[in-house]
Amino acid sequence: MLKATDLYCERDDRVLFQNLDLELSAGQVLQIQGSNGSGKSTLLRVLCGLNTDYRGTICWQGTPVDQVRADYCRGIFYLGHAAAIKKILSPVENLRWFCAMQGTVDEKAIKAALSESGLRGYDDIPCFMLSAGQQRRVSLARLHLSSARLWLLDEPFTALDHRGVGELESFLTAHVQSGGAVILTTHHPLQMACEVRVVNLDDLALPLETERDV
Amino acid sequence: MYDAEQQAGLGSVMGATLRRELLIAMRSPAAMLNPLVFFVIAVTLFPLGAGGDSEFLSAIAAGVIWVTALLAVMLSMDSLFRSDYEDGSLEQLLIGSQPLYFLLLTRVFSHWLVSSLPLVLLTPVLASMLALPQEGMVILVLSLLLGTPTLSLIGAIGMALTVGLSRSGLLLAVLVLPLFIPVLVFGTGAVQSALNGLPVSGLLALLGAILALALALAPLAIAAALRISVN
């Protein structure tokens, strides 16, 4: 699905990663690890096309992403540090715009996504009145509405409670098992019922990928 | 370039973006009221400072209103991309699969609708306070209607370039004000011509041409600038 070869990126004269090869097929989860400031977020931003200061090639379904940009944008979902939630709007209003950006607005699906994210009854309350964890859930509710196959998630578990973490993990597993793929950064040890490959940005001199079954 | 289905999709995306922006403006009216209040106060100060001589006031009325409107548009720019940049909506806009050109055009249009149109509508009241003769009134409003969208589009380029900086006020002014000058010159020129009984269609046509140029090119520049700022 996604293949990156020989990625190199530096910031402020400091090499974040070099000779980095990634390959991800449908049905796989890739966890990017590394200490703070090791370039995890930068790597995700490079992969989703927000950061263009890099060398190397990124291929989507075998074609360099520059040639299939529109297709690639439809195929990925990116969740950054910022939640992309307007605090002055309600969860439903926020999700409605997200759906419109994807092409179709389905009010029933929005309601369903909110209740599955544990926000039933909070539909019409402005987001600034919600807690940090609930705001995160609004942001994550977009996953339920996304038609993208590849999800790039930057610290998706931040601010979630234990149950929320468990629910998100099983939701990610379901996505992967239905032919999707997930790249995520987290410091949290994943408890997922599927194979998780790990890339650690701290030891790029070592072999890049270690297999791990959880 | 786009097939029919994509066009229908594009229309609904632009509609949804417009509705969202107007909703945000309704919920936080400060963004809408600030430029308007600035405009009213600044124009009101001129008769107080320059004396009550109505002949003198009517001579400077067009210039005062145009310059103040221009500064008000620049002041309003901060609410255009700042919050989107901070909450991450801008990133979603940039990596979305919808054509950025039309989305940005919609954003700037909704911003103009909320922050500049009220100002243009209030102009006749302030112009009468400055004793602008009746024959200049219609042309003043027309020239502002043609000119302020151009100012918004140019201002949006500057705002897109500086949105990553925490204090961009002065830099924005330095970047953008020189580009506002042609619009200012033709706008006030049209009103002066009308007051002197000269034909104005040429100057209004020039304002229209600048607007057409800005509509065609500014969204491209805004998109490029936003990509640099987000990078």
Contacts between the chains, C-beta under 8 A, distances in Angstrom:
chain1	res1	chain2	res2	distance
A	48	B	95	5.5
A	49	B	95	5.8
A	50	B	91	5.8
A	50	B	94	6.5
A	50	B	95	6.2
A	50	B	230	5.8
A	50	B	231	7.0
A	51	B	231	5.7
A	52	B	227	7.6
A	52	B	231	6.1
A	53	B	231	6.5
A	70	B	97	5.8
A	73	B	95	5.8
A	73	B	96	6.4
A	73	B	97	4.1
A	74	B	97	4.3
A	76	B	95	7.4
A	78	B	91	7.1
A	78	B	92	7.6
A	78	B	95	5.7
A	80	B	88	5.2
A	80	B	91	5.6
A	81	B	88	7.3
A	82	B	86	7.1
A	82	B	87	5.4
A	82	B	88	2.8
A	82	B	91	7.2
A	83	B	87	6.7
A	83	B	88	6.2
A	84	B	87	6.2
A	84	B	88	3.9
A	84	B	89	5.0
A	84	B	91	6.8
A	84	B	92	4.8
A	85	B	87	6.4
A	85	B	88	8.0
A	86	B	20	7.7
A	86	B	24	6.3
A	86	B	83	7.6
A	86	B	87	6.5
A	86	B	89	6.8
A	87	B	87	7.3
A	88	B	24	5.9
A	88	B	27	4.6
A	88	B	28	5.8
A	89	B	20	7.3
A	89	B	23	6.6
A	89	B	24	6.7
A	89	B	27	7.4
A	93	B	20	7.1
A	93	B	23	6.6
A	96	B	16	6.9
A	96	B	20	7.8
A	97	B	16	5.7
A	97	B	17	7.1
A	97	B	20	4.8
A	98	B	92	7.6
A	100	B	12	6.2
A	100	B	13	5.3
A	100	B	15	7.8
A	100	B	16	3.3
A	100	B	17	7.4
A	101	B	13	6.2
A	101	B	16	7.6
A	101	B	92	7.1
A	101	B	93	7.9
A	101	B	96	5.0
A	101	B	97	7.9
A	101	B	98	5.9
A	102	B	97	7.7
A	103	B	9	4.9
A	103	B	12	7.9
A	103	B	13	7.6
A	105	B	12	7.5
A	105	B	16	7.1
A	126	B	27	7.6
